[in-house]
Protein backbone atom coordinates (compact mmCIF):
# COMPACT_ATOMS: atom_id res chain seq x y z
CA UNK A 1 0.00 0.00 0.00
CA UNK A 2 1.25 3.49 -0.84
CA UNK A 3 0.57 6.52 1.36
CA UNK A 4 -2.31 8.58 -0.03
CA UNK A 5 -0.40 11.78 0.72
CA UNK A 6 3.33 11.31 0.21
CA UNK A 7 3.20 8.19 -1.98
CA UNK A 8 5.74 6.22 0.08
CA UNK A 9 5.30 2.51 0.67
CA UNK A 10 3.53 1.72 3.96
CA UNK A 11 4.35 -1.41 5.95
CA UNK A 12 3.25 -0.72 9.53
CA UNK A 13 -0.22 -1.90 10.63
CA UNK A 14 -1.89 0.03 13.45
CA UNK A 15 -4.89 -2.30 13.92
CA UNK A 16 -6.53 -5.00 11.84
CA UNK A 17 -10.29 -5.15 12.51
CA UNK A 18 -10.54 -7.95 9.94
CA UNK A 19 -13.48 -7.63 7.51
CA UNK A 20 -16.72 -5.66 7.73
CA UNK A 21 -19.46 -4.34 5.44
CA UNK A 22 -19.65 -0.55 4.92
CA UNK A 23 -20.72 0.92 8.25
CA UNK A 24 -23.70 2.90 6.92
CA UNK A 25 -25.05 0.19 4.59
CA UNK A 26 -28.23 -0.41 6.60
CA UNK A 27 -30.34 -3.29 5.33
CA UNK A 28 -34.00 -3.64 4.50
CA UNK A 29 -35.76 -6.79 5.68
CA UNK A 30 -35.87 -8.25 2.17
CA UNK A 31 -32.06 -7.93 1.97
CA UNK A 32 -31.33 -10.04 5.04
CA UNK A 33 -30.95 -13.25 3.02
CA UNK A 34 -28.82 -11.61 0.35
CA UNK A 35 -25.05 -11.78 0.44
CA UNK A 36 -23.23 -8.78 1.89
CA UNK A 37 -19.92 -7.45 0.66
CA UNK A 38 -17.26 -7.38 3.35
CA UNK A 39 -14.12 -5.28 2.92
CA UNK A 40 -10.84 -5.45 4.87
CA UNK A 41 -10.79 -2.93 7.71
CA UNK A 42 -7.14 -2.42 8.52
CA UNK A 43 -5.47 0.92 9.24
CA UNK A 44 -1.80 1.55 8.68
CA UNK A 45 0.63 4.37 9.44
CA UNK A 46 3.13 6.02 7.12
CA UNK A 47 6.50 6.35 8.86
CA UNK A 48 7.44 9.30 6.64
CA UNK A 49 4.52 11.73 7.07
CA UNK A 50 2.73 9.88 9.93
CA UNK A 51 -0.62 9.87 8.16
CA UNK A 52 -2.75 7.03 9.55
CA UNK A 53 -4.99 5.58 6.86
CA UNK A 54 -7.03 2.71 5.49
CA UNK A 55 -6.72 1.51 1.92
CA UNK A 56 -9.61 2.34 -0.43
CA UNK A 57 -11.31 -1.06 -0.56
CA UNK A 58 -14.81 0.44 -0.63
CA UNK A 59 -15.16 3.34 -3.06
CA UNK A 60 -16.56 6.64 -1.85
CA UNK A 61 -19.17 6.55 -4.63
CA UNK A 62 -20.51 3.26 -3.25
CA UNK A 63 -20.56 4.54 0.34
CA UNK A 64 -22.17 7.95 -0.24
CA UNK A 65 -24.91 6.73 -2.56
CA UNK A 66 -28.58 7.67 -2.85
CA UNK A 67 -29.37 5.38 0.09
CA UNK A 68 -26.92 7.04 2.48
CA UNK A 69 -28.76 7.37 5.79
CA UNK A 70 -26.67 9.65 7.98
CA UNK A 71 -28.60 12.87 8.62
CA UNK A 72 -26.77 15.39 10.82
CA UNK A 73 -29.89 17.16 12.05
CA UNK A 74 -31.04 14.20 14.18
CA UNK A 75 -28.42 15.09 16.80
CA UNK A 76 -29.63 18.17 18.64
CA UNK A 77 -26.21 18.70 20.23
CA UNK A 78 -24.51 18.67 16.82
CA UNK A 79 -26.97 21.19 15.41
CA UNK A 80 -26.32 23.42 18.43
CA UNK A 81 -22.57 23.04 17.82
CA UNK A 82 -23.13 24.23 14.23
CA UNK A 83 -25.26 27.19 15.37
CA UNK A 84 -22.59 28.36 17.81
CA UNK A 85 -19.94 28.05 15.09
CA UNK A 86 -21.90 30.31 12.73
CA UNK A 87 -22.56 32.76 15.56
CA UNK A 88 -18.79 32.89 16.20
CA UNK A 89 -17.38 32.89 12.66
CA UNK A 90 -19.55 35.67 11.16
CA UNK A 91 -18.08 38.46 13.33
CA UNK A 92 -14.62 36.86 13.46
CA UNK A 93 -14.29 37.02 9.66
CA UNK A 94 -16.56 40.07 9.21
CA UNK A 95 -18.87 38.12 6.90
CA UNK A 96 -21.76 39.97 5.27
CA UNK A 97 -24.27 39.78 2.47
CA UNK A 98 -21.37 40.42 0.10
CA UNK A 99 -19.45 37.33 1.29
CA UNK A 100 -19.42 33.85 -0.21
CA UNK A 101 -19.58 30.78 2.04
CA UNK A 102 -19.26 27.16 0.95
CA UNK A 103 -19.56 24.01 3.05
CA UNK A 104 -18.19 20.73 1.74
CA UNK A 105 -20.17 17.67 2.86
CA UNK A 106 -23.05 19.91 3.86
CA UNK A 107 -25.34 16.93 4.50
CA UNK A 108 -28.93 17.98 5.27
CA UNK A 109 -28.22 21.68 5.73
CA UNK A 110 -27.72 21.35 9.49
CA UNK A 111 -25.11 24.18 9.46
CA UNK A 112 -25.73 26.30 6.38
CA UNK A 113 -29.33 26.93 7.50
CA UNK A 114 -27.88 29.41 10.02
CA UNK A 115 -26.07 31.34 7.26
CA UNK A 116 -29.34 31.40 5.31
CA UNK A 117 -31.07 32.90 8.34
CA UNK A 118 -28.29 35.50 8.58
CA UNK A 119 -28.77 36.34 4.88
CA UNK A 120 -25.20 35.43 3.98
CA UNK A 121 -24.87 33.78 0.53
CA UNK A 122 -23.90 30.13 0.89
CA UNK A 123 -23.85 26.84 -0.97
CA UNK A 124 -23.28 23.25 0.02
CA UNK A 125 -21.37 20.52 -1.80
CA UNK A 126 -22.96 17.16 -0.99
CA UNK A 127 -22.82 13.95 -3.07
CA UNK A 128 -25.65 12.18 -1.21
CA UNK A 129 -28.95 13.14 -2.86
CA UNK A 130 -30.98 11.73 0.04
CA UNK A 131 -29.63 14.44 2.37
CA UNK A 132 -29.81 17.20 -0.27
CA UNK A 133 -33.60 16.93 -0.28
CA UNK A 134 -33.68 17.68 3.43
CA UNK A 135 -31.29 20.61 2.93
CA UNK A 136 -33.54 22.16 0.28
CA UNK A 137 -36.40 22.26 2.80
CA UNK A 138 -34.17 24.43 5.00
CA UNK A 139 -33.52 26.81 2.10
CA UNK A 140 -30.00 25.51 1.52
CA UNK A 141 -28.74 25.21 -2.07
CA UNK A 142 -26.55 22.14 -2.70
CA UNK A 143 -24.27 20.97 -5.50
CA UNK A 144 -24.69 17.17 -5.81
CA UNK A 145 -21.05 16.33 -6.47
CA UNK A 146 -17.85 15.10 -4.81
CA UNK A 147 -15.41 17.92 -4.15
CA UNK A 148 -12.00 18.08 -5.81
CA UNK A 149 -9.93 20.20 -8.18
CA UNK A 150 -12.27 19.74 -11.12
CA UNK A 151 -15.34 20.90 -9.19
CA UNK A 152 -13.31 23.68 -7.53
CA UNK A 153 -12.44 25.18 -10.92
CA UNK A 154 -16.09 25.04 -11.98
CA UNK A 155 -17.18 26.73 -8.75
CA UNK A 156 -14.64 29.54 -9.24
CA UNK A 157 -15.75 30.03 -12.84
CA UNK A 158 -19.47 30.08 -12.03
CA UNK A 159 -19.68 31.42 -8.47
CA UNK A 160 -16.34 33.06 -7.75
CA UNK A 161 -13.78 32.40 -5.02
CA UNK A 162 -15.07 31.75 -1.52
CA UNK A 163 -14.43 33.87 1.55
CA UNK A 164 -15.11 30.97 3.90
CA UNK A 165 -14.86 27.26 3.14
CA UNK A 166 -16.16 24.89 5.81
CA UNK A 167 -15.57 21.17 6.15
CA UNK A 168 -16.82 19.33 9.22
CA UNK A 169 -15.80 15.68 9.41
CA UNK A 170 -15.09 15.47 5.69
CA UNK A 171 -11.30 15.65 5.43
CA UNK A 172 -11.04 12.10 6.76
CA UNK A 173 -13.62 10.90 4.23
CA UNK A 174 -11.75 11.66 1.01
CA UNK A 175 -9.67 8.97 -0.71
CA UNK A 176 -7.62 11.45 -2.76
CA UNK A 177 -6.64 13.90 -0.05
CA UNK A 178 -4.17 15.75 -2.30
CA UNK A 179 -6.82 16.49 -4.93
CA UNK A 180 -9.24 17.58 -2.20
CA UNK A 181 -6.87 20.01 -0.49
CA UNK A 182 -5.70 21.40 -3.83
CA UNK A 183 -9.38 22.05 -4.56
CA UNK A 184 -9.60 24.04 -1.32
CA UNK A 185 -6.65 26.18 -2.39
CA UNK A 186 -8.20 26.81 -5.81
CA UNK A 187 -11.59 27.82 -4.36
CA UNK A 188 -10.33 30.10 -1.60
CA UNK A 189 -10.39 33.88 -1.95
CA UNK A 190 -7.06 35.71 -1.60
CA UNK A 191 -7.74 36.67 2.03
CA UNK A 192 -10.23 33.88 2.76
CA UNK A 193 -10.27 31.25 5.50
CA UNK A 194 -10.80 27.52 5.52
CA UNK A 195 -12.07 25.83 8.70
CA UNK A 196 -11.95 22.06 8.95
CA UNK A 197 -13.05 19.91 11.87
CA UNK A 198 -11.95 16.31 12.26
CA UNK A 199 -11.62 13.76 15.06
CA UNK A 200 -8.17 14.08 16.60
CA UNK A 201 -5.95 11.02 16.16
CA UNK A 202 -4.40 11.80 19.54
CA UNK A 203 -7.73 11.15 21.27
CA UNK A 204 -8.48 8.08 19.15
CA UNK A 205 -5.28 6.50 20.46
CA UNK A 206 -5.38 7.87 24.01
CA UNK A 207 -8.99 6.82 24.65
CA UNK A 208 -8.96 3.70 22.44
CA UNK A 209 -11.73 5.00 20.16
CA UNK A 210 -11.30 2.18 17.65
CA UNK A 211 -15.02 2.17 16.87
CA UNK A 212 -14.47 5.40 14.92
CA UNK A 213 -12.57 3.33 12.35
CA UNK A 214 -14.68 2.48 9.31
CA UNK A 215 -14.41 2.39 5.56
CA UNK A 216 -15.70 5.89 4.92
CA UNK A 217 -12.89 7.25 7.12
CA UNK A 218 -9.92 6.91 4.79
CA UNK A 219 -7.56 8.97 7.01
CA UNK A 220 -7.13 9.42 10.78
CA UNK A 221 -5.74 12.86 11.28
CA UNK A 222 -3.28 14.66 13.49
CA UNK A 223 -2.14 18.26 13.20
CA UNK A 224 1.29 16.87 12.33
CA UNK A 225 0.00 15.19 9.19
CA UNK A 226 -2.59 17.81 8.21
CA UNK A 227 -0.07 20.64 8.45
CA UNK A 228 2.20 18.81 5.99
CA UNK A 229 -0.67 18.15 3.58
CA UNK A 230 -1.93 21.75 3.61
CA UNK A 231 1.60 23.17 3.26
CA UNK A 232 2.24 20.99 0.20
CA UNK A 233 -0.74 22.71 -1.46
CA UNK A 234 0.15 26.31 -0.68
CA UNK A 235 -1.91 26.67 2.50
CA UNK A 236 -0.88 27.48 6.06
CA UNK A 237 -2.68 26.62 9.28
CA UNK A 238 -2.80 29.80 11.33
CA UNK A 239 -4.99 28.70 14.24
CA UNK A 240 -6.34 25.52 15.82
CA UNK A 241 -8.93 24.82 18.50
CA UNK A 242 -9.42 21.65 20.52
CA UNK A 243 -13.11 20.70 20.64
CA UNK A 244 -15.04 18.11 22.70
CA UNK A 245 -17.09 16.90 19.71
CA UNK A 246 -16.78 13.31 18.47
CA UNK A 247 -14.69 12.29 21.43
CA UNK A 248 -12.21 15.13 20.87
CA UNK A 249 -11.72 17.00 17.60
CA UNK A 250 -9.54 19.71 16.12
CA UNK A 251 -10.84 22.74 14.26
CA UNK A 252 -8.13 24.19 12.07
CA UNK A 253 -8.11 27.64 10.44
CA UNK A 254 -6.15 27.85 7.20
CA UNK A 255 -5.35 30.50 4.60
CA UNK A 256 -3.07 30.97 1.61
CA UNK A 257 0.64 30.98 2.46
CA UNK A 258 0.84 34.45 0.93
CA UNK A 259 -1.72 35.75 3.47
CA UNK A 260 -0.11 37.64 6.37
CA UNK A 261 -2.44 36.24 9.04
CA UNK A 262 -0.29 35.58 12.16
CA UNK A 263 0.07 32.02 13.42
CA UNK A 264 -1.55 31.47 16.81
CA UNK A 265 0.43 29.98 19.69
CA UNK A 266 -2.11 27.14 19.78
CA UNK A 267 -0.60 25.65 16.60
CA UNK A 268 2.86 24.80 18.02
CA UNK A 269 1.20 23.88 21.33
CA UNK A 270 -1.00 21.16 19.77
CA UNK A 271 1.90 19.96 17.62
CA UNK A 272 4.03 19.56 20.72
CA UNK A 273 1.30 17.61 22.55
CA UNK A 274 1.19 15.16 19.63
CA UNK A 275 4.96 14.74 19.64
CA UNK A 276 4.97 14.30 23.43
CA UNK A 277 2.41 11.49 23.12
CA UNK A 278 4.51 9.81 20.44
CA UNK A 279 2.41 10.17 17.30
CA UNK A 280 5.63 10.22 15.31
CA UNK A 281 6.85 6.92 16.79
CA UNK A 282 5.65 3.35 16.30
CA UNK A 283 5.44 2.39 19.99
CA UNK A 284 2.16 4.22 20.63
CA UNK A 285 0.43 2.31 17.82
CA UNK A 286 1.55 -1.08 19.18
CA UNK A 287 0.09 -0.22 22.60
CA UNK A 288 -3.19 0.84 20.99
CA UNK A 289 -3.54 -2.54 19.25
CA UNK A 290 -3.32 -4.42 22.55
CA UNK A 291 -5.87 -2.13 24.22
CA UNK A 292 -8.39 -2.74 21.43
CA UNK A 293 -8.12 -6.49 21.89
CA UNK A 294 -8.79 -6.09 25.63
CA UNK A 295 -11.96 -4.07 24.97
CA UNK A 296 -13.29 -6.75 22.61
CA UNK A 297 -12.69 -9.49 25.18
CA UNK A 298 -14.27 -7.52 28.02
CA UNK A 299 -17.35 -6.61 25.96
CA UNK A 300 -18.01 -10.19 24.91
CA UNK A 301 -17.61 -11.44 28.48
CA UNK A 302 -20.06 -8.74 29.63
CA UNK A 303 -22.71 -9.71 27.06
CA UNK A 304 -22.34 -13.42 27.76
CA UNK A 305 -22.79 -12.82 31.49
CA UNK A 306 -25.96 -10.77 30.89
CA UNK A 307 -27.28 -13.47 28.56
CA UNK A 308 -26.82 -16.11 31.27
CA UNK A 309 -28.59 -13.83 33.74
CA UNK A 310 -31.49 -13.50 31.25
CA UNK A 311 -31.12 -9.73 31.10
CA UNK A 312 -32.51 -7.73 28.19
CA UNK A 313 -29.97 -5.54 26.39
CA UNK A 314 -30.88 -2.83 23.86
CA UNK A 315 -28.54 -0.44 22.09
CA UNK A 316 -29.19 3.24 21.46
CA UNK A 317 -27.96 5.01 18.33
CA UNK A 318 -27.57 3.06 15.09
CA UNK A 319 -24.26 4.81 14.50
CA UNK A 320 -21.35 3.62 12.40
CA UNK A 321 -19.43 3.23 15.68
CA UNK A 322 -21.68 0.37 16.70
CA UNK A 323 -21.26 -1.42 13.41
CA UNK A 324 -17.49 -1.41 13.76
CA UNK A 325 -17.76 -2.60 17.37
CA UNK A 326 -20.32 -5.34 16.73
CA UNK A 327 -18.65 -6.71 13.61
CA UNK A 328 -15.19 -6.75 15.18
CA UNK A 329 -16.62 -8.63 18.17
CA UNK A 330 -18.44 -11.10 15.90
CA UNK A 331 -21.93 -10.28 17.21
CA UNK A 332 -24.63 -11.68 14.95
CA UNK A 333 -28.42 -11.48 15.17
CA UNK A 334 -30.30 -10.20 18.22
CA UNK A 335 -29.53 -12.97 20.69
CA UNK A 336 -27.32 -10.82 22.92
CA UNK A 337 -28.48 -7.35 21.83
CA UNK A 338 -32.23 -7.39 21.27
CA UNK A 339 -32.43 -4.27 19.11
CA UNK A 340 -30.91 -0.82 18.57
CA UNK A 341 -33.08 2.30 18.88
CA UNK A 342 -32.45 5.34 16.73
CA UNK A 343 -34.18 8.72 16.44
CA UNK A 344 -33.84 8.85 12.65
CA UNK A 345 -36.99 7.54 10.91
CA UNK A 346 -34.78 6.84 7.89
CA UNK A 347 -33.06 4.03 9.83
CA UNK A 348 -36.03 2.64 11.75
CA UNK A 349 -37.25 -0.67 10.37
CA UNK A 350 -33.86 -1.47 8.89
CA UNK A 351 -31.08 -3.73 10.19
CA UNK A 352 -27.46 -3.09 11.08
CA UNK A 353 -25.01 -4.27 8.42
CA UNK A 354 -23.22 -7.49 9.28
CA UNK A 355 -24.81 -8.11 12.68
CA UNK A 356 -28.42 -7.83 11.35
CA UNK A 357 -29.65 -6.36 14.64
CA UNK A 358 -33.04 -4.66 14.05
CA UNK A 359 -33.36 -0.86 14.36
CA UNK A 360 -36.38 0.37 16.30
CA UNK A 361 -37.81 3.74 17.31
CA UNK A 362 -36.87 5.23 20.70
CA UNK A 363 -40.53 4.99 21.73
CA UNK A 364 -40.28 1.17 21.55
CA UNK A 365 -37.86 1.19 24.49
CA UNK A 366 -40.78 1.89 26.84
CA UNK A 367 -42.49 -1.33 25.77
CA UNK A 368 -39.35 -3.49 25.78
CA UNK A 369 -38.11 -2.20 29.16
CA UNK A 370 -34.47 -3.28 28.75
CA UNK A 371 -32.32 -3.91 31.78
CA UNK A 372 -29.36 -2.29 30.05
CA UNK A 373 -29.26 0.41 27.37
CA UNK A 374 -25.90 0.48 25.58
CA UNK A 375 -25.08 3.98 24.37
CA UNK A 376 -23.33 3.43 21.05
CA UNK A 377 -22.47 7.06 20.09
CA UNK A 378 -20.62 7.66 23.37
CA UNK A 379 -19.69 11.16 22.17
CA UNK A 380 -23.28 12.29 22.89
CA UNK A 381 -23.69 10.14 26.00
CA UNK A 382 -25.23 12.86 28.15
CA UNK A 383 -27.74 13.84 25.46
CA UNK A 384 -28.93 10.23 25.18
CA UNK A 385 -29.08 9.70 28.94
CA UNK A 386 -31.20 12.84 29.33
CA UNK A 387 -33.58 11.77 26.57
CA UNK A 388 -34.01 8.29 28.05
CA UNK A 389 -33.82 8.99 31.77
CA UNK A 390 -37.19 7.21 32.22
CA UNK A 391 -35.54 3.76 31.97
CA UNK A 392 -34.54 4.23 35.60
CA UNK A 393 -38.24 3.80 36.49
CA UNK A 394 -37.90 0.02 36.02
CA UNK A 395 -34.27 -0.17 37.14
CA UNK A 396 -32.74 0.19 33.69
CA UNK A 397 -29.05 1.10 33.46
CA UNK A 398 -26.96 2.91 30.87
CA UNK A 399 -23.76 1.34 29.54
CA UNK A 400 -20.85 2.68 27.51
CA UNK A 401 -18.13 0.40 26.15
CA UNK A 402 -15.36 2.76 25.01
CA UNK A 403 -12.69 3.13 26.40
CA UNK A 404 -13.87 0.70 29.09
CA UNK A 405 -17.20 -0.69 30.22
CA UNK A 406 -18.98 1.82 32.45
CA UNK A 407 -22.46 1.33 33.93
CA UNK A 408 -24.53 4.34 35.01
CA UNK A 409 -27.67 3.84 37.06
GITA-V307345 format. One line per field, one symbol per residue. ss: DSSP state (@ for helix, = for strand, . for the rest). psi: psi as a letter, one per 40 degrees, with the letter a starting at -180 (. if undefined). burial: I if it has 16 or more other ideal C-beta (glycine too) atoms within 10 Angstrom, else O. A space follows every 10 residues. Layout:
ss=???
psi=???
burial=???
//
This chain:
ss=.=......=. .========= ......=.@@ @.......== =====..... .===.....@ @@@....... .@@@.@@@@@ @@@@@@@@@@ @@........ ====...... .@@@@@@... .====...@@ @@@@@@@... .==.....@@ @@@@@@@@@. .=======.. @@@...@@@@ @@@@@@@=== ========== @@@@@@...@ @@......== =.@@@@@@@@ @@..====== ===.@@@.== ======.... ....@@@@@@ @@@@@@@... ..@@@@@@@@ @@@@@@@@@@ @@@@@@@@.. ..====...@ @@@@@@@@@. ........== =......... =......=== .@@@@@@@.. .====..@@@ @@@@@@@.@@ @@@@..==== .....===.
psi=hiheceeihh ehhdhhebii ihdegiiide edeiiihhii ghiihhedef hhiiigdhid dddgaeehfh hdeehddddd dddddddddd ddefiaeeih hhhhfebfed dddddddefh hiiihhehdd ddddddeeeh hihgiiiadd ddddddddei ihdhhihhfd deehdgdddd ddddddehid fiihhhhihh ddddddeffe eehidegdih hidddddddd deffiiheii ihieifehii hihiiideie hihieddddd ddddddefef iddddddddd dddddddddd ddddddddef ihhiihggid ddddddddef hiafddhdih iieheddhea iihcdfhihi iddeddddgi dhhhhdgeef dddddddfde eedeeiiihi dheihhhh.
burial=OOIIIIOOOI OOOIIOIOOI IIIIIIIOOO OOOOOOOIIO IIIIIIOOII IIIIIOOIOI OOIIIOOIII IIIIIOOIIO IIOOIIOOII OOIOIOOOII IIIIIIIIII IIIIIIOOOI IIIIIIIIOI IIOIIOOIOI OIIOOIIIIO IIOOIIOOOO IIIIIIIIII IIIIIIIIII IIIIIIIIIO OIIIIIIIII IIIIIIOIII IIIIIIIIII IIIIIIIIII OOIOIIIIII OIIOIIIIII IIIIIIOOIO OOOOOIIOOI IOOIOOIOIO OOOIIOOIOO IIOOIIOOIO OIIOOIOOOO OOIIIIIIII IIIIIIIIIO IOOIOIIOII IIIIOIIIOI IIIIIIIIII OOOOIOOIOI IIIIIIIIII IOIIIOOIOO IOOOOIOIII IIIOOOOOO
//
